[in-house]
Amino acid sequence: MIEKHEFEAIVRDQVPLVGGFGITVEDIGEGTMVLTMPYRDDFVRPGGTVMGPALFGLADVALYGAVMSAIGRVELAVTTSITINFLRRPAPGPVRAEARLLKLGKRLAYGEVSLFSVDDDLDGPVAHVTGTYSIPPDAAAAADARLAPGDTVL
């Protein structure tokens, strides 16, 4: 499993665009990751809402963290597909991402991320994201050694 400070350093140093967002790890578990992206004026688009690219970046890096929380520090795990559905307009303010893996296989990890407006999360998520990450062969072999056939991380 990867530690909070270690993942924050990876995001800051290895994913520079999203690393500049100021994202912090709130919680990490086996196959789960909770991140918070602080409010910044440059994240707000016309109409007074947090822009989609910032939400997408937060969700993608949250799923990246959920993968690493299950297989360890594998920086070459990459997004192979991701879909975001915007459910409602987020208020200008911090955004929380709650990611969890739904299936961890030898070469692919599939998960979901729910995004919440921290200042206004009573109405449910502002976006729902699903995505698949590709696990490099060397890391896949190591992960396979830790999992029994058919194991699923929930």
N, C-alpha and C positions, 0 to 999 in steps of 0.2 A: 504494500500500500504506500501511497505517496503522502507526504506530510503537507500541511497547509502552507507553511513558509516556502517549502520547496516548489510547490505548484505555482504560488504567486511569483516566484523568481523566474520560473519557466515562462509564464505568460509575459512578464515584464521584459525578459531578455530575448526570448526566442519567437515571440509573436508580437513584434513591436507596435503594430497598429493598435491592436486590442490592448496590448500592454500599457499603452498610454491612456487608457480609459480610467485607470485608477481602481480597477476591480479588486475586491477583497474576498477571500474565502471565509464564509461563515461557518460551514460545516462540511465534513468529508466522512464518508463511510464506504463500506464495500459496495461499489457500483453506484454510489450516489455522490452528488456535489451540490452545495448551495453557495451561490456567489451573490454579491451585491455590487452593482455599478452605481457610483455616486452621481448626483445631479451635476450637470455642467451646462452652461448657457449654449455651448456649441453643439449639444445633443438635441436641441429643440428646433423643430422645423416650423415653417409658417402654419398657423393654426394653433400654436401653443402645445404641441405634443412631442414626445420623444421620438426622434426619427427612426425609421425602420433599420437602416444600416447599423446603428448602435445596438438596437435590440438583437439583430441577427448576429453581430459579433459576440455579444454577451452569451447568447444561446449556444453558439458554436463552441466557444471556449468552455462553457459549462459541461457540454457533452464530452469534450476532450478530457476534462478533469474526471468525469465519471468513468471514462475508459481507463485512465491511468490509476484511478483508485482501485480498480479491479485487477489490472495486469502489472502495475508498477510503472516506473519511469520509462516510458517508451515514447520518446519525443517524435519518432517517425510514424506514429499512428496518424493517419490523415482522414479527413472527411471525404467520403465517396458520394454521399448524397445528403441533402438536408432540405426540409420543407418547413416553412413557417406560415402559420395562419394567424393573422391579426384579428383578435376577437373584439377588442374595444380600444378606444383611444386612451393611452396612458397619460396620467397627469404629469406635468413637468416635475420631476423629482427622482429620487433613487429608484432603481429597479432591481428586484430580486429574481434570480434564476434558480429553479429547483430541478436538477437533472437526475435521471435514474436510468440505468441500463435495464432493458427488457429481455435482451438475449445476448449472451456472450459466447461466441463460437471460436473456432481455431483461428480463422482469418478475418472475421467480421464481428463487429459489435453494433447492436441496434438499441437505440434509446429514445427517450423523450425528455423535453424540457418544458416546464411551465414558467412563464414570465409574469411577475406581479408588480404592480405599482406599489411601492412600499408605503406611500402616504395614503393610498386609496385601494387597498386590496380586499375590501369587504365585498366587492362585486365580482370577485373571482379573477382569473388570469386575464392579462391583456393580450397574451399570445400563447399559442401552443406550437411546439416544434418537435418534429421527429427527424432522426438522422441516423446514418450508418457511417461507421468508421472502419477503415481497413487497418488491420494489424500486420506489421511486417513479419516475414517468415520466422526470423530468429525469436522475436517476442512471442509469436504464436506458439512456437514449440515450448517456450518456458511457461506460458499460460496454460497450455494443454497439460503440462505435467502437474499443475495445481488443481485442475478440474477433472471430475469424473465424467465419463461420456453422458451427454444429455443435460449436464448441469446448466441451470439458467440463473443468472443473477437478477434479483428483483429489487 
